[in-house]
């Protein structure tokens, strides 16, 4: 998921996406621990997606506080 797609989402959708990504990361870490993970680079990709979503959420929060 790229930054443009993330920026097009609403805050509610971003929070939902963040929860889904964190759940996916948990499952990937569990699979990695029991040696059933096919693509270990997926963990890195999910971490980066989580960071992107959190960055956009923080930008939205700062924009709302600046407007208030």
C-alpha positions, -999 to +999 in steps of 0.1 A: +000+000+000+015+033-010+012+067+007-013+081-018-037+053-011-034+058+026-039+095+024-072+090+006-087+071+035-107+087+063-096+086+099-120+058+107-108+037+078-072+045+089-078+032+124-094+001+110-065-004+086-041+000+115-058-026+136-058-050+106-021-045+100-012-050+137-032-082+137-014-093+105+020-085+121+011-106+152+002-135+130+033-132+109+055-131+140+038-162+153+043-180+120+080-169+121+084-183+156+072-218+146+091-217+112+061-217+090+067-182+074+072-184+036+083-148+031+100-132+061+103-099+042+065-096+046+071-087+083+092-057+073+066-046+047+038-047+073+059-027+098+064+000+072+027+000+063+019+005+100+044+034+102+028+050+071-007+047+086+004+061+119+021+090+102-010+099+082-031+097+114-007+120+132-008+145+103-046+145+105-045+150+142-021+180+139-042+195+111-074+192+132-057+208+162-043+236+141-078+243+127-094+244+162 
